[in-house]
Amino acid sequence: MKRLLSKIKKTFSSNSDDFEIPSETDAYVEIESAPLSKGAGSKIIVRPFVLEEFGDIKAVLDSLREGYTIALVNIRPIKDKDIVELKRAINKLKKTCDAIGGDIAGFGEDWVAVTPSFASIHRDKPHAQSPAPNVDFETY
């Protein structure tokens, strides 16, 4: 047992001869991360939007691409006005969501939630309906 422990110690012990000093060709470049835009700090914003026409989708998409906004989109006005424009807007949201690795889900009939990649939307699994009891009606 003692021999095993000494072998493990020897294997994991550090000698100054074991380390290599990288040459200038092995040097690396350090890149500093860019500061967050608009002084947002590290805060996440949950922001409501209202879609009255297809052009209103640009503000939602821009906020999502920044990466710090969870969008709650009221689609009732565009839904009442033009269902084709609503479908275009939803498809645009879905494509952008896929591109940024986010998540999108509708809740209620008038709202859509869209999140960036760091968040996901909880979805309840539908409850399994219990099968109808086996009843033989001929015996009654």
Stockholm file with secondary structure:
# STOCKHOLM 1.0

chainA/1-140         MKRLLSKIKKTFSSNSDDFEIPSETDAYVEIESAPLSKGAGSKIIVRPFVLEEFGDIKAVLDSLREGYTIALVNIRPIKDKDIVELKRAINKLKKTCDAIGGDIAGFGEDWVAVTPSFASIHRDKPHAQSPAPNVDFETY
#=GR chainA/1-140 SS CHHHHHHHHHHHCCCGGGCCCCCGGGCCCCCCCCCCGGGCTTCCEEEEEECSSGGGHHHHHHHHHHTSEEEEEECHHHHHHCHHHHHHHHHHHHHHHHHHTCEEEEETTTEEEEECTTCCCCCCCCCCCCCCCCCCGGGC
#=GC SS_cons         CHHHHHHHHHHHCCCGGGCCCCCGGGCCCCCCCCCCGGGCTTCCEEEEEECSSGGGHHHHHHHHHHTSEEEEEECHHHHHHCHHHHHHHHHHHHHHHHHHTCEEEEETTTEEEEECTTCCCCCCCCCCCCCCCCCCGGGC
//
